Amino acid sequence: MTSTAKEAPAKDRKLAKSVKDSKAPAISRAAAILRLLGRSDRPLGLQTIARELGLVPSTCLYVLRTLVAEEFVAFDPDTKRYSLEAGVLTLARQWLRRNQFTELAQPVLDRISSEFDVTMLGVNVVGEDHLVVVAISRAGNNLQISAQVGARFPSLISATGRCIAACSDFSEEELAERFAQLRWEEPPSFEQWLEEVRQTKVQGYAVDPGNYIAGVTVVAAPVWKAPGQFTHALVALGLGSSLVRSGLDELAQRMVAAAEVLSAQLVGEGG
């Protein structure tokens, strides 16, 4: 699971629309700026930020100055550019410290990653629109996955997206509309994807055979915080040929078993 440059414009347009439609515009503007800076590989200038988010430059400057004062954004007076400041780490660290799934999942991710030589992610399902990586364990192979803790992805993308679609109440028409907005390197047809969603309901896990990232197979197993409440997932990423040799079915079954144990633990914590 990795973000690609071709997704950025669509994400920026969605950010701009969310700011425009928000009933709390000041908060939405600040959140949109933080997300934009978090996705950018380099510091951004005022005009770039304002243009990408559809903000009036003077309004954008006011929000940026407030974020700088709160130590969430850093300003370089020499380049006149903005970037994330260390203050955001304090919020993230406090959230991770309280997140039971992250604590429980990390040793599971480490074991499966080591045994099958895959990169493992623990993801949090945020509403109907996004997935956020909250834990990661990297394999010892040469496959480099750019996903980091805090990375966001569209909810229906890749193998995890098939799990979400399988567990959702979306109509076929709603799924088709959301599917049309997804960006894949090797896109499946909607009919093929929908059949894989149906298979996910039966087998309890999903496989993306190189659709999202060409040559990379992604496996996902859902984790439930309460009956009927799909909140997290275990995700494995590996080279397709390598996974076939190491045992794709065995990996999937291990992930399903681990997800069931985590689900029971989370339900117990919630109770």
Phi, psi and chi 1 to 4 in degrees:
 res  aa     phi    psi   chi1   chi2   chi3   chi4
   1 MET       -  113.1 -178.0  178.6  -62.3      -
   2 THR  -143.9  143.6  179.0      -      -      -
   3 SER   -81.3  147.6   55.0      -      -      -
   4 THR  -121.8  157.9   60.4      -      -      -
   5 ALA   -61.8  -31.3      -      -      -      -
   6 LYS   -68.3  -16.4   61.0 -174.7  176.0 -177.6
   7 GLU   -82.9  -21.0  -67.1  176.7  -10.8      -
   8 ALA   -58.6  -47.9      -      -      -      -
   9 PRO   -58.3  -41.8  -24.6   34.6      -      -
  10 ALA   -63.4  -41.1      -      -      -      -
  11 LYS   -63.0  -42.4  -71.1 -177.3  178.2  179.7
  12 ASP   -64.7  -39.0  -65.8  -20.4      -      -
  13 ARG   -64.6  -38.1  -74.0 -165.9  -63.6  -87.1
  14 LYS   -67.2  -39.3 -168.5  166.0 -175.0  179.0
  15 LEU   -60.1  -45.6  -76.9  175.9      -      -
  16 ALA   -61.1  -41.3      -      -      -      -
  17 LYS   -66.6  -39.1 -173.9  177.4 -173.7  -57.3
  18 SER   -64.8  -35.9   69.1      -      -      -
  19 VAL   -66.3  -44.5  171.1      -      -      -
  20 LYS   -63.1  -39.2 -179.6  179.5  178.3 -179.2
  21 ASP   -88.3   -6.1  -63.6  -17.5      -      -
  22 SER   -69.9  146.5  175.2      -      -      -
  23 LYS   -88.7   -6.6  -65.2 -178.4  179.7  179.2
  24 ALA  -129.0   71.6      -      -      -      -
  25 PRO   -59.9  -35.2   20.3  -32.5      -      -
  26 ALA   -62.6  -43.0      -      -      -      -
  27 ILE   -68.6  -41.5  -63.5  174.2      -      -
  28 SER   -63.7  -39.6  -66.8      -      -      -
  29 ARG   -63.2  -44.2  -70.1  165.8 -173.4  154.1
  30 ALA   -63.9  -43.9      -      -      -      -
  31 ALA   -63.5  -41.5      -      -      -      -
  32 ALA   -64.0  -40.6      -      -      -      -
  33 ILE   -64.6  -43.4  -71.5  172.0      -      -
  34 LEU   -62.2  -41.8  -69.6  172.6      -      -
  35 ARG   -66.6  -41.0  -72.0 -177.1 -177.9  132.4
  36 LEU   -62.5  -45.9 -179.9   62.7      -      -
  37 LEU   -65.6  -35.0  -67.1  176.2      -      -
  38 GLY   -67.4  -29.3      -      -      -      -
  39 ARG   -85.2  -21.9  -75.1 -155.6  -34.5  -86.4
  40 SER   -77.4  140.8  177.1      -      -      -
  41 ASP   -80.9   -8.2  -65.9  -29.5      -      -
  42 ARG  -145.8  159.9   62.6 -175.1 -173.1  -79.6
  43 PRO   -59.8  151.6  -23.4   34.3      -      -
  44 LEU  -121.4  147.1  -59.2  176.2      -      -
  45 GLY   -85.4  166.3      -      -      -      -
  46 LEU   -56.6  -49.0  169.4   63.6      -      -
  47 GLN   -63.3  -37.9  -64.7  -60.8  -33.7      -
  48 THR   -65.3  -45.7  -61.5      -      -      -
  49 ILE   -62.0  -47.9  -63.8  170.8      -      -
  50 ALA   -61.2  -42.4      -      -      -      -
  51 ARG   -66.6  -45.1 -178.7  176.5   63.6 -107.8
  52 GLU   -62.9  -33.4  -65.1  -68.7  -16.5      -
  53 LEU  -101.7    1.3  -60.5  179.2      -      -
  54 GLY    67.8   34.3      -      -      -      -
  55 LEU  -103.4  149.9  -61.9  175.3      -      -
  56 VAL   -67.0  130.4  175.9      -      -      -
  57 PRO   -53.8  -39.1  -29.8   36.6      -      -
  58 SER   -66.1  -38.3   59.3      -      -      -
  59 THR   -67.2  -42.5  -59.5      -      -      -
  60 CYS   -61.0  -41.9 -174.2      -      -      -
  61 LEU   -62.9  -40.9  178.5   60.3      -      -
  62 TYR   -60.6  -45.1  173.2   79.9      -      -
  63 VAL   -66.0  -42.8  177.8      -      -      -
  64 LEU   -61.0  -43.1  -77.7  165.2      -      -
  65 ARG   -62.5  -37.4  -75.3  175.7  173.7  171.7
  66 THR   -66.8  -42.4  -58.6      -      -      -
  67 LEU   -66.1  -34.9  -69.7  171.1      -      -
  68 VAL   -64.8  -44.2  169.8      -      -      -
  69 ALA   -62.7  -33.0      -      -      -      -
  70 GLU   -86.4    1.6  -64.4  -64.9  -26.2      -
  71 GLU    66.8   28.3  -60.9 -179.1  -16.8      -
  72 PHE   -95.3  -20.9  -65.9  134.9      -      -
  73 VAL  -132.1  141.8  168.1      -      -      -
  74 ALA  -105.7  144.0      -      -      -      -
  75 PHE  -120.3  127.1  174.7   66.3      -      -
  76 ASP   -97.0  109.4 -173.3  -28.0      -      -
  77 PRO   -66.3  -21.3   22.8  -32.2      -      -
  78 ASP   -76.2  -44.5  -65.4  -33.5      -      -
  79 THR   -95.7  -12.3   63.3      -      -      -
  80 LYS    61.7   34.9  -52.0  -63.1 -177.4 -174.9
  81 ARG  -120.8  159.1  -65.3  178.3 -177.0  -88.2
  82 TYR  -117.4  148.8  -63.7   85.7      -      -
  83 SER  -149.1  168.3   59.0      -      -      -
  84 LEU   -66.0  144.5  -71.1 -175.1      -      -
  85 GLU  -105.9  165.2 -178.5   57.4  -78.7      -
  86 ALA   -64.1  -16.0      -      -      -      -
  87 GLY   -58.7  -28.9      -      -      -      -
  88 VAL   -67.9  -25.3  -63.1      -      -      -
  89 LEU   -67.4  -32.0  -68.0  176.0      -      -
  90 THR   -62.4  -45.3  -58.1      -      -      -
  91 LEU   -63.7  -45.5  -63.8  178.1      -      -
  92 ALA   -63.3  -42.2      -      -      -      -
  93 ARG   -64.0  -41.0 -171.1  177.8  -59.4  111.8
  94 GLN   -65.5  -39.0  -69.2  173.1  -11.2      -
  95 TRP   -66.0  -45.7 -177.4   87.1      -      -
  96 LEU   -62.7  -35.3  -72.4  170.5      -      -
  97 ARG   -65.5  -31.9 -170.2  179.9  -60.8  127.9
  98 ARG   -92.3   -7.5  -64.2 -165.4  -54.7  -91.7
  99 ASN   -85.0  109.5 -173.5  -88.5      -      -
 100 GLN   -65.8  -36.8 -169.1   68.4   19.1      -
 101 PHE   -60.1  -45.4  170.3   78.2      -      -
 102 THR   -59.5  -44.5  -57.1      -      -      -
 103 GLU   -63.5  -42.9  179.2 -179.2  -12.0      -
 104 LEU   -75.0  -34.8  -67.1  170.9      -      -
 105 ALA   -79.5  -29.5      -      -      -      -
 106 GLN   -56.7  -48.8 -170.7   62.4   59.1      -
 107 PRO   -64.6  -29.9   18.7  -30.5      -      -
 108 VAL   -66.8  -45.6  174.6      -      -      -
 109 LEU   -60.7  -42.3  -60.0  178.5      -      -
 110 ASP   -62.2  -43.3  -67.5  -19.1      -      -
 111 ARG   -66.2  -47.4  -75.1 -164.3  -62.1  -89.2
 112 ILE   -67.9  -38.8  -62.6  177.3      -      -
 113 SER   -60.4  -44.1  175.4      -      -      -
 114 SER   -68.9  -42.1  175.2      -      -      -
 115 GLU   -68.9  -39.7 -178.9  176.6  -10.1      -
 116 PHE  -107.4    0.8  -69.8   90.2      -      -
 117 ASP    56.1   50.1 -161.9   23.6      -      -
 118 VAL  -125.9  160.3  -67.0      -      -      -
 119 THR   -86.6  128.9  -65.6      -      -      -
 120 MET  -112.1  138.0  -67.7  -66.4  -60.5      -
 121 LEU  -122.8  146.8  -53.3  177.5      -      -
 122 GLY  -109.9  124.1      -      -      -      -
 123 VAL  -119.8  150.1  -57.6      -      -      -
 124 ASN  -108.4  129.6 -173.8   20.0      -      -
 125 VAL   -85.2  117.4 -179.5      -      -      -
 126 VAL  -104.6  100.9 -177.9      -      -      -
 127 GLY    60.6 -143.5      -      -      -      -
 128 GLU  -101.1   -1.6  -62.3  179.1  -14.2      -
 129 ASP  -114.0  -26.2  -64.4  -37.2      -      -
 130 HIS  -138.8  155.8  -66.8  100.8      -      -
 131 LEU  -116.2  141.9  -51.5  168.8      -      -
 132 VAL  -126.2  129.5  176.9      -      -      -
 133 VAL   -74.0  124.1  177.6      -      -      -
 134 VAL  -117.9   -9.1  -63.7      -      -      -
 135 ALA  -156.0  151.0      -      -      -      -
 136 ILE  -151.4  144.5 -172.7  167.5      -      -
 137 SER  -137.9  119.2 -176.6      -      -      -
 138 ARG   -90.9  145.1  -61.8 -167.7 -178.5  -81.8
 139 ALA   -79.4  168.3      -      -      -      -
 140 GLY   -88.5   -1.0      -      -      -      -
 141 ASN   -79.3 -175.9   60.2   28.2      -      -
 142 ASN   -88.1    0.2  -66.6  -36.3      -      -
 143 LEU   -71.0  122.9  175.9   63.8      -      -
 144 GLN  -106.6  115.4  -65.0  -62.4  -42.8      -
 145 ILE  -104.8  128.0  -57.3  -62.2      -      -
 146 SER   -82.4   -5.1   65.3      -      -      -
 147 ALA   -63.0  135.7      -      -      -      -
 148 GLN  -125.6  162.9  -56.0  -69.6  -23.3      -
 149 VAL   -57.8  128.6  170.6      -      -      -
 150 GLY   100.2  -11.4      -      -      -      -
 151 ALA   -66.1  141.4      -      -      -      -
 152 ARG  -113.1  144.1  -72.0  160.7   53.8   94.0
 153 PHE  -139.4  153.9  -59.3   91.4      -      -
 154 PRO   -58.9  141.8  -21.6   32.5      -      -
 155 SER   -65.2  -30.7   61.3      -      -      -
 156 LEU   -95.8    9.3  -66.9 -173.7      -      -
 157 ILE   -82.0  152.3 -157.4   68.1      -      -
 158 SER    58.4 -156.8 -163.8      -      -      -
 159 ALA   -68.8  -39.2      -      -      -      -
 160 THR   -61.4  -37.1  -46.1      -      -      -
 161 GLY   -61.8  -36.4      -      -      -      -
 162 ARG   -65.4  -37.1  -69.5  168.3  171.4   85.4
 163 CYS   -63.5  -45.1  -69.6      -      -      -
 164 ILE   -62.9  -44.7  -68.6  175.6      -      -
 165 ALA   -61.9  -38.8      -      -      -      -
 166 ALA   -66.6  -30.4      -      -      -      -
 167 CYS   -97.9   -1.6  -60.2      -      -      -
 168 SER   -91.2  170.4   74.6      -      -      -
 169 ASP  -102.0   14.5  -64.9  -35.1      -      -
 170 PHE   -63.7  139.9  -67.9  132.4      -      -
 171 SER   -74.2  166.9   66.4      -      -      -
 172 GLU   -62.1  -34.9 -172.6  169.7  -37.3      -
 173 GLU   -66.1  -41.4  -68.8   73.5   18.6      -
 174 GLU   -65.5  -40.3  -70.6  173.1  -45.0      -
 175 LEU   -63.8  -40.3  -72.7  174.9      -      -
 176 ALA   -62.9  -40.8      -      -      -      -
 177 GLU   -64.7  -43.5 -179.1  179.0   -8.7      -
 178 ARG   -70.6  -38.1  -71.2  172.4  174.4  -93.7
 179 PHE   -61.3  -37.5  178.5   84.3      -      -
 180 ALA   -64.2  -19.6      -      -      -      -
 181 GLN   -90.9   -6.7  -59.8  173.1   13.0      -
 182 LEU   -80.9  153.0  -58.7  175.6      -      -
 183 ARG  -119.9  122.0  -60.2  -68.3  178.3  -92.7
 184 TRP  -123.6  154.6  -43.9   73.7      -      -
 185 GLU   -77.5  -38.3  -71.2 -167.7    4.3      -
 186 GLU  -127.9   79.6  -61.0  -72.2  -15.6      -
 187 PRO   -65.7  133.7   22.4  -33.2      -      -
 188 PRO   -80.0  162.1   31.5  -34.2      -      -
 189 SER   -72.8  158.4   67.3      -      -      -
 190 PHE   -62.5  -38.7  176.4   65.9      -      -
 191 GLU   -63.5  -42.4  -68.5   71.8   21.0      -
 192 GLN   -63.8  -46.2  173.9 -171.5  -15.1      -
 193 TRP   -60.7  -42.4 -179.5   81.6      -      -
 194 LEU   -64.7  -36.9 -159.8   59.3      -      -
 195 GLU   -65.6  -38.1  177.1   56.9   31.3      -
 196 GLU   -67.9  -32.9  -69.3  166.4   -8.8      -
 197 VAL   -63.7  -41.8  168.9      -      -      -
 198 ARG   -64.1  -40.2  -63.4 -170.8 -176.1  103.1
 199 GLN   -62.9  -37.2  -67.5  174.3    6.3      -
 200 THR   -60.2  -39.7  -60.9      -      -      -
 201 LYS   -60.1  -35.4  -69.1 -178.0 -179.5 -179.2
 202 VAL   -80.2  -45.2  175.0      -      -      -
 203 GLN   -91.5  -15.2   61.8 -166.1   16.6      -
 204 GLY    84.9    6.6      -      -      -      -
 205 TYR  -153.1  167.0   65.8   89.9      -      -
 206 ALA  -128.9  151.7      -      -      -      -
 207 VAL  -128.4  131.4  177.6      -      -      -
 208 ASP  -107.2  107.4 -178.2  -53.5      -      -
 209 PRO   -86.4   52.8   33.0  -34.0      -      -
 210 GLY    91.9   12.5      -      -      -      -
 211 ASN   -72.4  -47.6  -63.0  127.6      -      -
 212 TYR   -74.5  -47.4 -173.2   43.6      -      -
 213 ILE  -123.8  114.7  -48.8  170.2      -      -
 214 ALA   -56.0  128.2      -      -      -      -
 215 GLY    85.8   -6.4      -      -      -      -
 216 VAL  -113.4  124.3  175.3      -      -      -
 217 THR   -91.8  135.0  -64.9      -      -      -
 218 VAL  -120.3  131.2 -176.0      -      -      -
 219 VAL  -120.1  137.6 -175.3      -      -      -
 220 ALA  -136.0  141.3      -      -      -      -
 221 ALA  -129.4  129.4      -      -      -      -
 222 PRO   -74.8  147.6   27.3  -33.7      -      -
 223 VAL  -119.7  134.1  176.2      -      -      -
 224 TRP  -111.3  129.7  -53.6   78.7      -      -
 225 LYS   -86.0  -21.5 -167.5  170.6 -176.5  178.9
 226 ALA  -157.5  158.9      -      -      -      -
 227 PRO   -54.0  124.5  -27.0   36.3      -      -
 228 GLY    80.0    5.3      -      -      -      -
 229 GLN  -119.3   90.2 -171.9  179.0   -6.2      -
 230 PHE   -81.9  109.1  170.6   28.6      -      -
 231 THR  -117.8  -21.9   56.3      -      -      -
 232 HIS  -143.2  173.1  -60.0   84.2      -      -
 233 ALA  -153.6  150.6      -      -      -      -
 234 LEU   -96.5  133.4  -58.4 -179.2      -      -
 235 VAL  -130.9  131.2 -177.7      -      -      -
 236 ALA  -114.9  139.1      -      -      -      -
 237 LEU  -129.8  131.8  -55.9   96.4      -      -
 238 GLY  -160.1  163.5      -      -      -      -
 239 LEU   -62.6  133.9  -66.9  174.7      -      -
 240 GLY   -55.1  -47.7      -      -      -      -
 241 SER   -64.1  -37.4   56.7      -      -      -
 242 SER   -68.3  -39.2  175.7      -      -      -
 243 LEU   -66.7  -37.2  -84.9 -175.7      -      -
 244 VAL   -61.6  -42.0  170.1      -      -      -
 245 ARG   -67.8  -39.9  -71.0 -165.3  -59.6  -90.0
 246 SER   -81.7  -11.8   62.7      -      -      -
 247 GLY   107.0   81.4      -      -      -      -
 248 LEU   -63.0  -44.4  179.2   58.5      -      -
 249 ASP   -63.4  -41.7  -69.7  -20.4      -      -
 250 GLU   -64.6  -41.4 -176.4 -178.7   -5.0      -
 251 LEU   -59.7  -46.8  167.9   63.3      -      -
 252 ALA   -60.9  -43.4      -      -      -      -
 253 GLN   -66.7  -37.4  -66.6  -54.3  -38.5      -
 254 ARG   -62.7  -40.8  -81.1  -70.1  -54.0  -82.5
 255 MET   -66.9  -41.1  -69.3  172.9   61.8      -
 256 VAL   -61.8  -44.7  169.0      -      -      -
 257 ALA   -62.7  -43.4      -      -      -      -
 258 ALA   -65.0  -39.3      -      -      -      -
 259 ALA   -64.8  -36.8      -      -      -      -
 260 GLU   -65.2  -40.4  -70.2  175.4   -9.6      -
 261 VAL   -65.8  -44.3  171.1      -      -      -
 262 LEU   -62.6  -39.3  -72.8  171.1      -      -
 263 SER   -60.4  -45.3  -63.4      -      -      -
 264 ALA   -62.4  -39.1      -      -      -      -
 265 GLN   -66.9  -42.1  -68.7  173.4  -39.1      -
 266 LEU   -68.3  -38.9  -69.3  175.8      -      -
 267 VAL   -62.9  -41.1  170.3      -      -      -
 268 GLY   -63.4  -41.6      -      -      -      -
 269 GLU   -64.1  -39.4  -70.3  -69.1  -25.8      -
 270 GLY   -69.3  -28.3      -      -      -      -
 271 GLY   -81.7      -      -      -      -      -
